[in-house]
Amino acid sequence: MSLKGYIVRRTINMAMLILAVLVFNFFIFRLQVFLFGIDPADLILPPNPRDKEIWEAKLREKWRIPQKGAGLDQWLDHFFTYMANMLTLQFGNSFFYQGKSVTSLILERLPNTVILLGTASLFSIILGIVVGVIAAARRGSKIDMTSISVGLALYSLPIFWLGLMAIMLFAYYIPIFPVTGGSQSVRCGSGQCNLLETIIDYIYHLILPVSVLTVGSFGGYMLLMRNNLIDVLTEDFITTAKAKGLKERTVLFRHALKNAILPMVTVIALSFAFVIGGATLTETVFNWYGLGRFIFESITRQDWNSSQAIFYVIAVVVIVANFIADLLYGVLDPRVKYA
C-alpha cells in the first residue's frame, strides 16, 4: 500500500475511534443517572434557591439536561446535542465554576501543564536514553546492574508517594523549596510586575514537581533504551562492522544507536501527547494550577462538562500523536512498509 493510501485508511480509522471515544465519554459520566437515578440538575442548583422551579428550568435549558424520568426521546436529543457540541469544540460552561466556559478554564491551565510535563518529559527522556546507552554498552558490569536496579525501583514507586517524600524532605525538614508548586510569593504592586522576578519565582516553584516527575519516569525510558540497544548489538551487521575494524565507539553510536532508538519514537510521541492531560497526582500533591488538577477537581465535583471535555481532548491528542509516530517511524526507517 502507498503512503497516500495508508494515510487515508488511518484517517478513517481515527475518525471512527474518535466517535467511539465520544460515545463512551457520554455514557461514562452519566452512569450515576442511569444506575442511581441522580439528577444532574440537583448538583448544579445552589442550596435552597428561591423559585427553584424557574432556576431548574433555566439550568435544564442552558445545559440541555433531560427531565427527571426522561424518556428515550429526550436522552437521544441530549446525546445528539452533546455529539454536535463536542465535534465543534463547543464544550459549554462549567457546572462548578458557573459563568466560566470550559474552554477558557482549559486554556487558562494549559500553559502550566505543558511547561511542567514538557520539561519533565524532556529531562526524563534524555536521562533515560543516556543512562540506557551507558548500561547497554557495559552490559553485565556493576554500572549496568546498578542502573537496572535503580531504574526498576524508581519506576515502581507511586508518583504521589515520591511527591510527598520530596515535600517532606526538601520543603519541611530541609526547607529549600516551597511546599506547593503554585507560584504565590510574587505579587504585582501598583499595576507593575517585575518580569524577571516572576520568571525566577515560577522556576523556583517548578523545580520540585519537575524533579519528582523526572525521577519517577526516567526508569522506563532507560530500561527500554537499554534492551533495544542490547538487541541491536547482537545483530549480524554489528558483528560485520566490528570485523571491519571499526572502533567500538563508532559501532555503538553510528550503527547500533540509530537503529535502537527507532522503537523509542512511538513511546516518546505518546509521552508528549499525554502532556496535555497533565499529571493528575503530581499536580494535586503540589497544588499545581494545571489540567491534571483540574481533572481531579472536575471528577470529584461531578462537573460533567469539564470532565468530558478534558477526556475528549486528551483522547484526540493521543490518537493523533500515535498516527504521527507511525508516519515518523516509516520516515526514519526505510525498511518499514505501509500495509
N, C-alpha and C positions, 0 to 999 in steps of 0.2 A: 504494500500500500504506500502511496506517495505521502509526503508530509502534508500536502493540502487536504487529502482525504482523511488523514489521521486527525487533523485539527477540526475538520467538520464533524467527524464522528465523536470526538471528545467534547466538542461544544454541545452537541445534542445530549450526550451523557451528563454533562454538567448541568444543563437546564433541567433535565429530569430529576437529578439528585437535589437540586435546589428546591424544586417543587415538593419533593418528598420531605425535605427538611421543614418546609413551611407547614405542611400538613401535620407532621409530628410536633412542631412547635406550637401549633394551635391547640392540640389536644392535651399536651403535657402540662400546660399552665391552666387548664380548665378541668383537670381531673377532680379537683375539690368540688366543683359544681356538679359534675356527673355522678361522683361517688357519694358525696356527703350532702349535696343539696345546699351548699353555701352560696349565698347570693353575693356576687362581687360588688354590688351597689352598697351593701352594708359596710364593706371595707373602706369605701371612699367617703361616705357620709360623715360629717362631723358629729360628735356626740350630742344627742338631744337637740337637733336643729328645729328652728321654727318652720312651720309649713313643710313638714317632712315630705308630703306627697309631691309638692312642687319641686323641692330640691331633687327628689328621687327621679322625677320625670325629666328634669333638665340633664341630670347626670346620665340617664339611660340614653337620651337623645344625643348627648355630646360624645359618649364613648360607645354608642351602639350596643348597649348591654341588653340582652334579652330579658323579658319579664320573668318573674318567678313562675316556675312551672311552664315555661315557654315550650311550645311545640316544635316540631321539626322544621317548619317553615321559617320561624324566627331565628333558629340556630343556623339554618342554611344562609339566610340573609346576613347574619353576623359573620359567618365563615367567608362568604364571598367578599364582603366589605373588608375583612381582615386581609384576604389574599391580595386584593387590589391595592390596599394601603402599603403592604409590605413590598410588593413588586415595584411600586412607585416611590419607595423610601419615605412614605408619609407615616411616621411612627406615632403620631398623636402626642398627647400630653401625659405627663407622669401622674399616676394616681396619688402618690405621696407628696411629691413636690408640685402641688397644684398651681396651675398658672404657668408652668415651665414646660416647654416641649422636650420630648425625649431626645431629639436630635441635638438641641442646644446643650443638654446635660452630657451627652456623649462627647461632643466636640470640646466641651469645657474641660473634661477629664482626660481626653485622649493624649494631649502632649505629655502630661506627666507619666502616663503608662508607657508611651513609646520611648521616652528618654530612659526610664527605669529598666524596662525589659530589653530595649535595644542595646543599651550599654552592657547590661549583664550578659545577654546572649553573645555579644561580640567578644567580651572578655573570656567567657567560658569556652567558646568555640576555639579561639586562638590558643588558650591554655591547654585545652583538651588535645588539639592537634599536635602541639609542640611536645607535650609530655608523652602522647601516644607514639610519636615518631621515635623519641629517645628510648622508650621502653621496648619497642619492636626491634630497634637497631641493636639493643643489648639484651636480647631475649635470654631468659634464664638467669640473668645476673641479679644482684641484690637490688639494683635500681629498678629492674623490671618487676620483681616481686613486691617491692615497696610501693611502686606506682599502682599495681593491681589492687593491693590491699587497701591503700588509701582511697583509690577511686571507688571501689566497691562499698567501702564503709560510708563515704560521704554521699554516694548515690542512694544508699539505703536509708539514710536518716530522713525523717519527716522534715519538710522545709519549714513548717511552723515552729518545730522544736529548735531548729538551728536559729531561727529568728529570735525566739525567746531567750535562748542561751546567749546570743550576741548582745541583746539588750541588757541582760543581767550582768554580763561581764564588762562590756565596753560603755554602757550608759549608767550603770548603778555602782558596781564595785570599782571600776576604773572609768570615771565619768569624763571620757574624752569625746563622746558623740552624744547627740540628743536622743531622748527616749523614743520620740515619734519621728516619722520620716517627713511629715509635712513641715515646710518652712514657715516658722511662726515668729522668728526673732527679728526679722527686718520689717520695719513699718515705714510707710511713706509719710513724711511730715510736710505740712503746708503745701500739699499738692505736688511735691517734688520727691523723686526717688533716685537714690544713688544706684545706678545700674550695676556698677562693679560690686558693691556690697551685696546687692540682691543675688547676683550670679554666684559669688563666693558662698553666701549663706545657703543657696539652693544646692550647690555641690556638697557642702558640709553635711546637709541632711540626707543627701543621696548616697553617701559613701557606705553606710552600714547596710541598708537594704540591697544595694548592688553587690556588696561583698557576700552577703548571705546567699543570694541567687546564684552568683558565680561559683561559689564553693559547692553549693548543693547540686549543680547541674553539670559541672565540667567533667565529672567522672564518667558519665555516659558517653560523651564525645571521645574521651581518652580511650576507653575500652574499645569502642567501635573503630577508632583510627588504628589502634594497636593491632587488633585482629585482622583488619583489612590489609594492613601493611605486611603482616606475617604471612598471610595467604599469598600475596603477590610475590614476596621474596622466595617462595618455593616454586614459582613458575619457571618454565624452561627458558624463556627469553632472559630472565635474570641470570640463570646459570651460564647462558651463552655470553652475556655481557661480561660476567666475571672471567670467563675463559679467554676473552679477548684481551685481558689485562687491564681493564678499566679500573680506576680507583674505586674503593668501596663507597666513598662519599658521592662520587659521580653516579654509581649504580643506584644508590639509595635515593638521591634527590632527583636525578634526571630521568630515571626509568621507573623505579618502583613507586615513588611517591605520587607521580602523575596519575598512575592507574589506581592506587589505593584510595585516593581522595575522591574518586568518582562516586562511590556509593554514599559519600557524605553529603552530596548535593541535595538529595531529597530530604535528608534529615535536617540540614541547615535551612532549606527553604521553608519547611514546615515549622521549624522553631521560630523563624522570624514571622511566620503567619500568625502564630499564637501570641505574638507581641501585642496584637490588637486586643486580645482577650484579657490581657493583664494577668498578674499573679495574685489571685484572689486571697490566698492565705498570707502571703508576704505583705501585701498592701493592707490587709486587715490588721495584722500584727503590728506593723509600723505606722498604722493610721495614715497611709499614703493616699493622697487625693487622686486616685486613678480609677480606671474602668474595672479592675479586679475587685476593689472595694465596693464599687457601685453595683456590681453583680450580686455581691453578698447582701448589700442593703436592699436591693430591689426584690430579691427572693424572700428574705426574712420579713419584709413589709408587704409581701404579696402584691407587688406592683407589676401587674400583667404587662402593660405597655412597655415599660423599661426592660423587663426580663426578656420578653420575646424579641424585642428589637436588638438587644445586645447579642443574644444567642444566634439570631439570624445573620447579623453582620459577621460574627466570628466564623460561622459555618461557611459563608460565601467566600471570605478571605482565605480560609484553609483550602477550600475546593479549588479556587483559582491558583493558589500557591502550588498546590500539588500538580496542576496542569502545567504551570510554568517550569516546575522542576523536571517534569518528564521531557519537555522540549529542550531544556538546557542539557539534560543528560545525553540526548541524542546529538546535540551540537558538540559537546565536549568529547564524546566517544563515537567516532565514525563507525564502529562495529555494530552499534545499535540500529536495528531495523524496525521501522514502524509497521505494526500489523493490526 
